[in-house]
């Protein structure tokens, strides 16, 4: 197709094919059909890689840091929004990169997170769930504090109950299982500031679902603080068990 000549069934001369396309043509014309592309869709996906450019890609961590730096240097809201969209696509492509999520996500600038949540609420929720899966299990003590501060920031900004439920579930399990006092202080302050009845009912459900860990927070971080009735009753149930 690219050379203008009908290929020999047994041999395809790739010398006349542009270098960038040689692998694609060679794979399409292999004698054994099982070694060719499995479908037209797979061939199209691969072909697009040859047509979008041949840039050398930075490792995921370095690419993320460059995007954040580019966002910080942007001078217009439109530029910042475009960069946040690129950041979201990058994080989605690298969802399995645990180190990337550990080091970058909780340290994203506050204003970038605000824009991310405003413009891409559902994708940001997906990124948060991915991050939360990465941090399940044992964590270094100091990193527990990083998670607690990050999740507290998000809780104050979030309108989504699912996101707030994830945040409280992780804080309660993490604080108690790691016996981390900073997490206790942050979580206690967060719970005592709840004044929305939906948030209070959701938080009470989280406490009821994990009473063993929730009880760890009662004294000294919850006891004596003003709580909405659903939360007060949930902790009363915890302390009766």
C-alpha positions in Angstrom: 0.0 0.0 0.0 2.8 2.4 0.9 5.2 1.3 -1.8 2.7 1.0 -4.7 3.7 -2.6 -5.4 1.9 -5.8 -4.8 3.9 -7.6 -2.1 5.3 -11.1 -2.6 3.4 -13.5 -0.4 6.6 -15.1 0.8 8.6 -11.9 1.2 7.9 -8.2 1.7 10.7 -5.8 0.8 10.6 -3.2 3.6 13.4 -1.1 2.2 11.0 1.1 0.3 8.7 1.5 3.4 9.3 4.6 5.5 11.3 3.5 8.5 8.6 4.5 11.1 6.1 2.2 9.5 8.3 -0.9 9.0 7.3 -2.8 12.1 3.6 -2.2 11.4 3.8 -3.5 7.8 6.1 -6.4 8.7 3.6 -7.5 11.4 0.6 -7.2 9.0 2.3 -9.4 6.4 3.8 -12.2 8.5 3.2 -15.6 6.9 1.7 -17.1 10.1 -1.7 -15.5 10.6 -1.4 -16.1 14.4 1.5 -13.7 14.5 -0.4 -10.8 12.8 -2.7 -8.4 14.5 -5.6 -10.3 16.1 -8.2 -7.8 14.8 -8.7 -4.6 12.8 -9.2 -2.8 16.1 -5.9 -3.9 17.4 -4.2 -2.9 14.2 -5.8 0.5 14.3 -4.7 1.1 17.9 -1.2 0.2 17.0 -1.2 2.2 13.8 -2.2 5.3 15.8 1.0 5.0 17.8 2.9 5.4 14.6 1.0 8.5 13.6 0.8 10.5 16.8 4.6 11.1 16.9 7.6 9.3 18.3 8.4 11.4 21.3 10.5 9.9 24.1 8.3 9.6 27.1 9.4 10.6 30.6 9.1 8.0 33.4 5.7 8.4 35.1 7.0 10.2 38.1 9.0 12.7 36.2 6.2 13.3 33.7 3.8 14.1 36.6 6.2 16.5 38.3 6.6 18.3 34.9 2.8 18.6 34.6 2.5 20.0 38.1 5.4 22.5 37.5 3.7 23.5 34.2 0.5 24.1 36.0 2.2 26.3 38.5 3.8 28.4 35.7 0.5 28.7 33.7 -0.8 32.3 33.5 -4.5 31.7 32.5 -7.4 29.6 33.8 -7.7 27.9 30.4 -4.1 26.8 30.4 -4.5 25.4 33.9 -7.6 23.5 33.0 -6.0 21.9 30.0 -3.0 20.9 32.2 -5.3 19.4 34.8 -7.1 17.3 32.0 -3.6 16.1 30.9 -2.7 15.2 34.5 -5.9 13.2 34.9 -5.2 11.3 31.7 -1.7 10.7 32.9 -2.8 9.4 36.3 -5.4 7.2 34.7 -2.8 5.6 32.3 -0.5 5.0 35.3 -3.0 3.7 37.8 -0.8 0.7 38.7 2.2 2.9 39.5 2.1 2.7 43.3 5.1 4.9 44.0 3.7 7.6 41.7 0.4 7.7 43.7 2.2 7.5 47.0 4.5 10.4 46.4 2.6 12.7 44.1 -1.2 12.5 44.8 -1.3 13.6 48.5 1.1 16.5 47.7 -0.8 18.1 44.8 -1.2 21.8 45.4 -4.5 22.9 47.0 -5.5 25.1 44.1 -4.8 22.3 41.6 -7.0 20.0 43.6 -9.8 22.6 43.7 -9.7 22.9 39.9 -9.4 19.1 39.5 -12.5 18.5 41.7 -14.5 21.3 40.1 -13.7 20.4 36.5 -13.3 16.6 36.7 -15.2 15.5 39.8 -15.9 11.9 38.7 -12.4 11.3 37.3 -10.9 12.7 40.5 -13.0 10.4 42.5 -11.6 7.5 40.5 -8.0 8.7 41.1 -8.8 8.9 44.9 -10.2 5.4 44.9 -7.0 4.2 43.1 -4.8 6.0 45.6 -6.8 4.5 48.5 -6.3 1.0 47.2 -2.5 1.7 47.0 -2.4 2.8 50.7 -4.4 -0.1 52.1 -2.4 -2.2 54.5 0.6 -1.2 56.6 2.1 2.2 56.2 5.1 4.1 57.7 4.0 6.1 60.7 5.0 9.4 59.2 3.1 8.6 56.0 -0.1 8.0 58.0 0.1 11.7 58.9 0.5 12.6 55.2 -2.6 10.6 54.4 -4.6 12.1 57.3 -3.8 15.7 56.3 -4.5 15.1 52.6 -7.8 13.3 53.4 -8.9 16.1 55.8 -8.2 18.7 53.0 -10.4 16.7 50.6 -13.2 16.1 53.2 -13.5 19.9 53.7 -13.8 20.4 49.9 -15.9 17.4 48.9 -19.6 17.4 48.2 -19.7 13.8 47.2 -20.9 11.4 50.0 -19.1 8.5 48.4 -15.8 10.4 48.6 -16.4 11.4 52.2 -17.3 7.9 53.1 -14.1 6.6 51.6 -12.1 9.2 53.5 -13.6 8.5 56.9 -13.4 4.7 56.4 -9.7 5.0 55.7 -8.9 7.4 58.5 -10.7 5.3 61.1 -9.1 2.1 60.0 -5.6 3.6 59.6 -5.5 5.6 62.8 -6.5 2.7 65.0 -4.5 0.0 63.2 -1.3 2.1 63.3 -2.0 3.6 66.7 -1.1 7.0 65.2 -2.0 9.9 67.4 -1.8 12.6 64.7 -4.4 10.7 62.7 -6.5 10.6 65.9 -6.3 14.4 66.3 -7.1 15.1 62.7 -10.0 12.7 62.5 -11.4 13.9 65.8 -11.3 17.5 64.6 -12.9 16.5 61.3 -15.8 14.6 63.0 -16.5 17.4 65.5 -16.8 19.9 62.7 -19.5 18.0 60.9 -22.8 20.1 60.9 -24.5 18.6 57.8 -27.1 16.0 58.7 -26.3 13.9 55.6 -22.6 13.9 56.5 -23.4 13.0 60.1 -25.6 10.1 59.1 -22.9 8.8 56.7 -20.2 9.1 59.3 -22.4 7.2 61.8 -22.7 4.4 59.3 -18.9 4.3 58.9 -18.5 4.1 62.7 -21.1 1.4 63.0 -19.4 -0.6 60.2 -16.0 -0.6 62.1 -16.8 -0.3 65.8 -13.5 -1.8 66.9 -11.4 0.8 65.2 -13.8 3.6 65.9 -13.7 3.0 69.6 -10.0 3.8 69.6 -10.8 7.4 68.7 -13.2 8.1 71.6 -10.7 9.1 74.3 -9.0 11.6 74.0 -10.0 12.8 70.5 -13.8 12.6 70.5 -15.0 12.5 74.2 -16.2 15.9 75.3 -16.4 17.5 71.9 -19.7 18.7 70.4 -21.1 16.1 68.0 -24.3 15.9 65.9 -26.8 13.5 67.3 -26.2 10.6 64.8 -22.5 10.7 65.6 -23.0 10.9 69.3 -25.3 8.0 69.2 -22.9 6.0 67.0 -20.1 6.5 69.5 -22.5 5.6 72.3 -23.2 2.3 70.6 -19.4 1.7 70.1 -18.7 2.3 73.8 -21.4 -0.1 74.9 -19.8 -3.0 72.9 
